[in-house]
Amino acid sequence: MSDRRWQYKVVEIDIRMFGGKLSERVQEELDRLGPQGWELVSVVQAAPADALRMFCKREA
């Protein structure tokens, strides 16, 4: 059994008609989280108009 412990973070990116492309906003958020040690694990969008949810983890 591993002694590793993890922290988890869920980041929501709202879908907007105005305010920049979704891909650019996601890239900005990932660029901000990466240096803090967060690793993207999964992305979920339940419906086309629903927020994009990014699930990240980092070692505690």
Secondary structure, DSSP 4 states (H G I P E B T S, - for coil): -----EEEEEEEE---SSSS-HHHHHHHHHHHHGGGT-EEEEEE-SSTTSPEEEEEEEE-
